[in-house]
């Protein structure tokens, strides 16, 4: 387990804007016992996202009361272009793994406790309002075109 530490598999890749190498932030941020049926929360993020850090702090603050694993998905990784297209203007975006979209931008401790409890009990359902920047840009181009 990597309690409180980034998973050691972080790697380097090129930026989406140029060829400057940058560090990927994808990987397990912290993990609970996988045999204990704890939910897995995914945070869609990128290096230097301060709002993402704040959401991670909220999730860490409820970890004892509602155990869960937190995984980072770096939307700027070369193999995450689909996520970059959807979420480039909206990180942080949270998913409950295998259940889908949860929320974006900010998170309160009360919201985190409720959603993680729902996920543990099998009552979590994907929320409405999932951002999709690529689709928004396509619609705007069609209107202009």
C-alpha positions, 0 to 999 in steps of 0.5 A: 500500500502507498498510504499518503504517497504517490505510487512509484510507477509515475512516468514522464511523457510529452506535453500536449502543447509542445515536446517538453517532457513533463511528469505524469501524475497518473497512479494510485495516490493511496490505497485501502485493502482491496479485499475489503470492498472499498470504493475506488475514486478516480480524480482526473487531473494534471500536473500543477492543478491546485483545485485538484490538490484541494479536492484530494485534501477533502478526500483524504480528510474523510478517508478514515470515516469512509475508507476508499482508494484514490487513483489519479488519471492524468488527462495529459498522458499520451494514452488519455487523449479521450479524457483530455478532450472531455475534461480539459476545461473542468478538472478536477473531475471525479468518478467512482470507478465502475460507476461513472461520473461523480462531480467536478471542480470542488467537493465538500466533506459531506458530499464526499462522505455521502457518495463514498458511502453510496458506492460502498453500499452499491447505491451510487449512480453516475450523476448528470452533468458530466463535462465534455469539452470536445463535444461542446467545441464541435457544437460551437464549430457547427454553429459558426460553420 
